[in-house]
Amino acid sequence: MNKPVKENAHLNASYQKVFNTAIRLLARRDHSEYELIQKLKQRGFETDVIARVISECARLNYLNDERTAEVFIRQFKRKGYGKKRIQIELNRKGLKGKRITDILYKSVSESDEREAAKRVLKKNKKKFEGENDPLKRRDKIYRLLYTKGISEGIINDLVQKFR
């Protein structure tokens, strides 16, 4: 008769340990559900206990992928990233799907992307002015903005104006 009680005590202790770890991680910054699961798995916790903790964190609204996506989108916009790069970074964090894409497209307009590209160009202006060959300069600008995820139309427009 004591065995089931001991098992339940073990399960409750295990659950509490996983839950406390999850709360500690979420207190530092928002995590996507995917990120939190990965971090808990890395710590060697059991999958079924992780699933229960994730469910409870979502129920308590400690874990919310839409809110997390909004936070990351703001951070990536400040870094001068365009929609393409932000989408890639969100995917890496396990933030995928139509709801996340909708949030991205509502949060980052073409004018936001253009302003981000202008900030990046201004910050790197001396690097480009030091290049005497106009084709090499154009290629450097293009590569930099492309890696930031800026759309090709905006890149082409700004490269023309930078001459």
Secondary structure as GFF3:
##gff-version 3
##sequence-region A 1 163
A	DSSP	alpha_helix	2	28	.	.	.	ID=ss1
A	DSSP	alpha_helix	33	42	.	.	.	ID=ss2
A	DSSP	alpha_helix	47	59	.	.	.	ID=ss3
A	DSSP	alpha_helix	65	78	.	.	.	ID=ss4
A	DSSP	alpha_helix	83	92	.	.	.	ID=ss5
A	DSSP	alpha_helix	98	107	.	.	.	ID=ss6
A	DSSP	alpha_helix	110	123	.	.	.	ID=ss7
A	DSSP	alpha_helix	125	129	.	.	.	ID=ss8
A	DSSP	alpha_helix	134	147	.	.	.	ID=ss9
A	DSSP	alpha_helix	152	162	.	.	.	ID=ss10
###
